[in-house]
Amino acid sequence: MIYGSGGIVSALAPKGLIDDYRIFVAPVVLGKGKSLFSVDAKISLKLLETMIFRGADMVMLRYLSA
């Protein structure tokens, strides 16, 4: 499990070492920001599950490597 480290994900993802992505989204409009991942090649993902956290105004998106 990797928490909040796009650098580690960017290093492991191109090598196929991550098979389950769980991305938590807490919507905040900032206007500018960094990309979530910085990878050179496209990584195909298949949406497997969504979960809504109503009290926290957040959603979880679960993807599997396709």
C-alpha beads as a LAMMPS data file, in Angstrom:
LAMMPS data file: protein, C-alpha beads

66 atoms
65 bonds

1 atom types
1 bond types

-500.0 500.0 xlo xhi
-500.0 500.0 ylo yhi
-500.0 500.0 zlo zhi

Masses

1 110.0

Atoms # bond

1 1 1 0.000 0.000 0.000
2 1 1 1.360 3.397 -0.992
3 1 1 0.014 6.571 0.605
4 1 1 0.489 9.926 -1.121
5 1 1 3.656 9.199 -3.068
6 1 1 3.252 9.822 -6.778
7 1 1 7.010 9.322 -7.187
8 1 1 6.910 5.726 -5.985
9 1 1 3.833 4.970 -8.085
10 1 1 5.518 6.520 -11.139
11 1 1 8.529 4.241 -10.621
12 1 1 6.575 1.007 -10.001
13 1 1 3.656 1.367 -12.449
14 1 1 5.635 1.154 -15.734
15 1 1 7.208 -2.090 -14.497
16 1 1 3.758 -3.621 -13.930
17 1 1 4.316 -3.907 -10.176
18 1 1 0.976 -2.347 -9.201
19 1 1 -2.164 -4.317 -9.952
20 1 1 -4.746 -2.586 -7.744
21 1 1 -5.202 1.196 -7.652
22 1 1 -7.477 2.792 -5.050
23 1 1 -7.720 6.501 -5.617
24 1 1 -9.500 8.619 -3.023
25 1 1 -10.934 11.875 -4.351
26 1 1 -11.812 14.773 -2.069
27 1 1 -12.951 17.516 -4.449
28 1 1 -11.209 20.824 -3.891
29 1 1 -10.775 23.463 -6.579
30 1 1 -7.237 24.844 -6.449
31 1 1 -6.685 26.119 -9.983
32 1 1 -3.191 24.629 -10.315
33 1 1 -1.466 21.503 -9.183
34 1 1 0.749 18.540 -9.909
35 1 1 -0.213 15.541 -11.983
36 1 1 -1.231 12.526 -9.917
37 1 1 1.176 10.231 -11.804
38 1 1 3.991 11.019 -14.197
39 1 1 4.512 7.990 -16.425
40 1 1 5.762 7.912 -20.007
41 1 1 3.506 5.143 -21.307
42 1 1 -0.252 4.743 -21.066
43 1 1 -1.386 2.370 -18.330
44 1 1 -4.769 0.784 -19.039
45 1 1 -6.997 0.505 -15.997
46 1 1 -10.439 -1.060 -15.543
47 1 1 -12.845 0.486 -13.048
48 1 1 -13.805 -2.241 -10.594
49 1 1 -15.561 -0.462 -7.740
50 1 1 -16.666 2.927 -6.456
51 1 1 -17.501 3.872 -2.900
52 1 1 -19.035 7.100 -1.604
53 1 1 -18.094 8.429 1.846
54 1 1 -20.959 10.853 2.455
55 1 1 -19.802 12.250 5.816
56 1 1 -16.365 13.033 4.397
57 1 1 -17.598 14.231 0.953
58 1 1 -15.138 11.836 -0.668
59 1 1 -15.212 8.990 -3.183
60 1 1 -12.947 5.984 -3.660
61 1 1 -12.285 4.693 -7.171
62 1 1 -10.817 1.206 -7.401
63 1 1 -9.098 0.185 -10.627
64 1 1 -7.309 -2.974 -11.716
65 1 1 -4.512 -3.040 -14.259
66 1 1 -6.021 -4.209 -17.534

Bonds

1 1 1 2
2 1 2 3
3 1 3 4
4 1 4 5
5 1 5 6
6 1 6 7
7 1 7 8
8 1 8 9
9 1 9 10
10 1 10 11
11 1 11 12
12 1 12 13
13 1 13 14
14 1 14 15
15 1 15 16
16 1 16 17
17 1 17 18
18 1 18 19
19 1 19 20
20 1 20 21
21 1 21 22
22 1 22 23
23 1 23 24
24 1 24 25
25 1 25 26
26 1 26 27
27 1 27 28
28 1 28 29
29 1 29 30
30 1 30 31
31 1 31 32
32 1 32 33
33 1 33 34
34 1 34 35
35 1 35 36
36 1 36 37
37 1 37 38
38 1 38 39
39 1 39 40
40 1 40 41
41 1 41 42
42 1 42 43
43 1 43 44
44 1 44 45
45 1 45 46
46 1 46 47
47 1 47 48
48 1 48 49
49 1 49 50
50 1 50 51
51 1 51 52
52 1 52 53
53 1 53 54
54 1 54 55
55 1 55 56
56 1 56 57
57 1 57 58
58 1 58 59
59 1 59 60
60 1 60 61
61 1 61 62
62 1 62 63
63 1 63 64
64 1 64 65
65 1 65 66
